[in-house]
């Protein structure tokens, strides 16, 4: 009935979205969901990009995907040189 739909809509609108909290290992969740295994160097690069993206997204109140999509982060991390020689 209409009243039930309106009640559900009101309840949904009253909920407050809270961004997930960032931790030093948050990036690992993304890698595991994508079954991504990176070298230790590339994983450190990805972790730093992940941290940077999160801080910019919070500062600008934007989604992390808008700041830098995950696929782009993975490409940047995996295309980085594996040695500096």
C-alpha positions as CSV (number, residue, x, y, z in Angstrom):
1,X,0.0,0.0,0.0
2,X,1.1,3.6,-0.5
3,X,1.5,4.4,3.2
4,X,4.0,1.5,3.6
5,X,6.0,2.7,0.7
6,X,6.0,6.3,2.0
7,X,7.1,5.0,5.4
8,X,9.9,3.0,3.9
9,X,11.0,6.0,1.8
10,X,11.0,8.3,4.9
11,X,13.0,5.8,6.9
12,X,15.5,5.5,4.1
13,X,15.8,9.3,3.7
14,X,16.5,9.7,7.5
15,X,19.6,7.4,7.3
16,X,22.9,9.1,7.3
17,X,25.6,7.8,5.0
18,X,29.0,7.5,6.6
19,X,32.1,6.9,4.6
20,X,34.1,3.8,5.5
21,X,37.0,4.5,7.9
22,X,40.4,4.4,6.3
23,X,43.0,2.2,7.9
24,X,46.6,1.4,6.9
25,X,45.4,-2.0,5.5
26,X,42.1,-0.8,3.7
27,X,43.8,-1.2,0.3
28,X,44.1,-4.9,0.9
29,X,40.4,-5.3,0.8
30,X,40.3,-3.9,-2.7
31,X,43.1,-6.1,-3.9
32,X,41.5,-9.2,-2.4
33,X,38.1,-8.4,-4.0
34,X,39.9,-8.2,-7.4
35,X,42.1,-11.3,-6.8
36,X,45.0,-9.0,-7.4
37,X,48.5,-10.1,-6.3
38,X,51.2,-7.4,-6.6
39,X,54.9,-7.5,-5.9
40,X,55.9,-5.9,-2.6
41,X,57.0,-2.7,-4.3
42,X,53.9,-2.4,-6.4
43,X,51.7,-3.1,-3.4
44,X,53.4,-0.3,-1.5
45,X,52.8,2.0,-4.4
46,X,49.2,1.0,-4.6
47,X,48.8,1.5,-0.8
48,X,50.2,5.0,-1.1
49,X,47.9,5.8,-4.0
50,X,45.0,4.4,-2.0
51,X,45.8,6.6,1.0
52,X,46.3,9.7,-1.2
53,X,43.0,9.1,-3.0
54,X,41.1,8.6,0.3
55,X,42.5,11.8,1.7
56,X,41.6,13.9,-1.4
57,X,38.1,12.4,-1.6
58,X,37.4,13.2,2.0
59,X,38.8,16.7,1.6
60,X,36.9,17.5,-1.5
61,X,33.8,15.5,-0.4
62,X,33.9,13.4,-3.6
63,X,33.8,9.7,-4.2
64,X,37.1,7.9,-4.3
65,X,36.2,6.6,-7.8
66,X,35.8,10.2,-9.0
67,X,39.2,11.2,-7.6
68,X,41.0,8.2,-9.1
69,X,39.4,5.0,-10.3
70,X,40.7,1.8,-8.8
71,X,41.6,0.5,-12.3
72,X,43.8,3.5,-12.9
73,X,45.5,3.1,-9.5
74,X,46.3,-0.5,-10.4
75,X,47.7,0.5,-13.7
76,X,49.9,3.2,-12.1
77,X,51.1,0.8,-9.5
78,X,51.8,-2.1,-11.8
79,X,53.4,0.0,-14.6
80,X,55.9,1.6,-12.1
81,X,59.5,0.6,-12.6
82,X,60.5,-2.4,-10.5
83,X,64.0,-1.0,-10.0
84,X,65.6,2.4,-10.1
85,X,68.8,1.4,-11.9
